[in-house]
Amino acid sequence: PGDYELYEQMANRMYTIVRRFSHAVEEYSIDECFALLRQGYAGQVPSDNALEIHATLKRELGMTFSVGLAPTKVLAKLASKRDKPNGCVCVSQDNFAQELYHMDIGKVWGIGYRSLPLLRAFGVMTVGDFANQSESWVRHNWNINFLELWHELRGKQVYAVGEGNLAKHQSIQKTRTF
């Protein structure tokens, strides 16, 4: 059995550490958050802050973390997956395509197991294969969620980082798996 009280304590410690570096932290899940890092915050550039967050989390919590810094939430999540389990990948508006477009399309946040075979049938194997499609192709073949993903993967922010506390959520789910 899991120790959910310990998980919650560790999550709160993680959020507290991240809040040292950003005024806007979105608690996305028990082990995941988004933070808005701006140029000049705490006298550092965002990539320096991301590296410091990564090091501080490891030092103070004694475990590995994956951190991704990018122009959009979808790209940041993708960057955090690139060098798992202990990576810190920082990409800018100028280099995210070179750094992330080679990754498998299945790694994109929001693309599920049902959509994956359909994407592959269209020849979309990598993030770049999808991001380089035309907007009309995306609109014709997919729904609004995929259009939003397409914009985010091209560096245009659709999903803002919202400040949030998990205690404010309306529902919670507890599951156990083998």
Salt bridges, closest charged atoms under 4 A:
GLU26 OE1 - LYS73 NZ 2.70
GLU27 OE2 - ARG19 NH2 2.98
GLU32 OE2 - LYS77 NZ 2.24
GLU60 OE1 - ARG20 NH2 2.76
ASP83 OD2 - ARG82 NH2 3.13
GLU99 OE1 - ARG82 NH1 2.51
ASP104 OD1 - ARG120 NH2 3.00
GLU135 OE2 - ARG139 NH2 2.92
GLU135 OE2 - HIS151 NE2 3.97
